[in-house]
Amino acid sequence: MREFSVSPRGRNANAGDEVQTRESPAKCGRVDSACTSTRIDIPTGMGNKLSSAVADKFSNKKTEDKRGEKRKRRDSDREDGEGRETPPPSSSKGLAPHSDIHTPKRKKLLSTTKYIYQTLFLDGENSDIKIYALGQEWKLHKVYLSQSPFFACMFNGSWREALQTEIDLDIPDPAIDIKSLRTAFGSLYRDYVFIKPIDVVGVFAAANLLQLEGLIQQCLTMMSNSIRLVNSNFNLNTVCSYYDASLRYDIDSVKMECYNWLLTNLLIVPDVELLKQISIPLMKNLVSASELFVMQVEMDIYSLLKKWMFLQMKKSWTGSDKDLLEDVETYYKTATSECVFLESSEGRQFIPAFQGLRWQHIVTDLTSLKVLEKDKIIKIDRLNPLFQHVWRRMLNVEHGADHGPSEVPESVEFSKTSLRCGRILKTEGEYCWRWVGYQYGIDVLLTYVNKLITMKRNTLSQASPGSVSMKPNRNIVYRLRIMNRDKKGKITLLRTTGMKLEVLKKDEEVLLMTLDSQVSFPLYLSMDLMLLSPETSMPPLLTIPDLLSTINTDVSDLKTESSTQTDMPEMNDTASQTDPLFSLVTNVSGGEADISYQLGTDSRSQNQSFKITSVADPPQSERSSKSDLELIHRSADLSMTLQQGTEDKT
């Protein structure tokens, strides 16, 4: 039976008066003021009747209260922590509040991989083999080590290590340290390992030793991804180490990515630490490469080489760019008091890098020529053959014998003779510029406006800093490349026109490239220009500083070529350190060098004399003589004739 109460006003109660209902304790079976019903049964014996509106209002109010209570309960559950269910609030008598009831938390278990790595690898439990390497003891397990083909062959083959429980592992690769070896061993106990970019070379070396193909691929992927981030510090500090590793382990993909990165960023990001790490052979290849992204002109490559040589000799140097310029100038002035730097014992090793410069585009600029005289890095007399070549080219243009290339040349000719130049466009705007230097009567103007890059042969429309040719037509072969990078340093745009031939009339302007409307800045432009025909463009080969340095750097080649003709005894490494099996004495004068060498010890010696002449075409009588020896000097592309002397013949 349900009880109900009404307002004391009895029959005069309005529909909006508050009505309270509750269930009988006997009916409910418990004392709970919240135990209510949404349905109201009114006894017929009483004259008071409640309107349906009051009943509906009462019913809706209670339903909303319950829904609100549920929402609060869910919110409190979320706040109570990570999806754990909490008992609803209760006001029942005799029951403890839910805040006093503590549900025991289940202990979080390690995943299988983490448990194996921690228990078996780090703690070394139940180890059945010990590996000793690099002064470290490793408690490992054969079943896990057998994932490596290196250890699988060791344990399953007829090797003595198959029965041993302790193995001394020889590590012949100096790139492997304890940290990298620990990472390689640990990779056998887990699915994935985290490798820092600066440690990836050592980890790759360890993985290569243990033949862990999965870890090798992870290292290669990390190298490739980190190379693409130009502005990152670890890239500047590791790109050269990646390149050296690619040469050591024959990784062609990483080698090309590092090499292309250096070609693109060497003159854009001339970082001090980066220059310290570039080796002499690598710098030689970069300077002579046709794909080098040049900023400004050829003289700027020369300036970069000056800084690079200084940092190669002063590895511990630190300071700002301004301090570097001052210290470089001071060093070469004090270090070259007796002779030019490249002819000194300290500077001769850097000659190959300077051989890659296109000197014909440096000596045609008066300011650059004055810098060469002041630096005393190379003797100006060594450039005399180049001066004659440039003068002849100027006469050909002046007398109308050379109108420029008639067709697109071979890539090799283009890479050796074209003028390299570049420019940075920092923001969107209008730009018009020319590059300094003598251009053989062609004033080339470049313009950027409204996403268009154009080239103009200026004759009469604008003032020119030098003389211009008034010939009706001049031929030009060019190649334009542009590049853009995002904030992280990743290259987002790299386009090229390829080699193209243009026949330009006076004051004619041609369109080179149209950019997308969404292109971002800064833009890096690099351009190669060929203004003369290939027949007159090829510069003479320079001997820097002289033939003597070239001979000394290739003594082994001289010995090998000569031994096949005169049955010279072979020179091994041990004997060369103890016995004078091969001694060389040179007397250089002009373009000739007299060489005498001694083979064998004092008790058994042979003396030979040669005369070397750096001529392109020796006389026919010399070439036909049977006693003559010819040596083709591959590194400098010089054909040298060795004439056997008449004093001591074998």
Protein Blocks (a to p, Z undefined) as FASTA:
>chain_A
ZZddddfklmmpcfkbccdddddfklnopacfklccfbdcddfkbmbdcdfklmmmmmmm
mmmmmmmmmmmmmmmmmmnoghiacddddfbehiacfklpccddddddddfklmmmmmmm
mnopaiabdcdeehiacdddfklmmmpmklmmmmmmccfklmpcbdcdddfbfkbcfklm
mmmmmmmmcfbdcddfklmmmmmmmmmmnopaklmmmmmmmmmmmmmmmklmklmmmmmm
mmmmmmmnopaklmmmmmmmmmmmmmmmccfklmmmpcfklmmmmmmpmklccehifklm
mmmmmmmmmmmmmmmbgcdfklmmmmmmmmmmmmmmmbcfklpmklmmmmmmmmmpcfkl
mmmpmklmmmmmmnomacfklmmmmmmmmmmmmmmmmnopagbjfbdcdfklmmmmmccd
ddddfbgcddddddedjeehpacddddeehiacddddfklpccfbdcdfbfbdcdddddd
dddddfkopafbdcdebjadddddehiacdfbdcdfkbccdddddddddfbdfklmpccd
dddfbfklmmmmmmmmmmmmmmmmnopacddfklmmmpcfbccddddehjbccddddedj
fklccdddddddddfbdcfklmmpmkbccdddfknopacdddddfkbcZZ
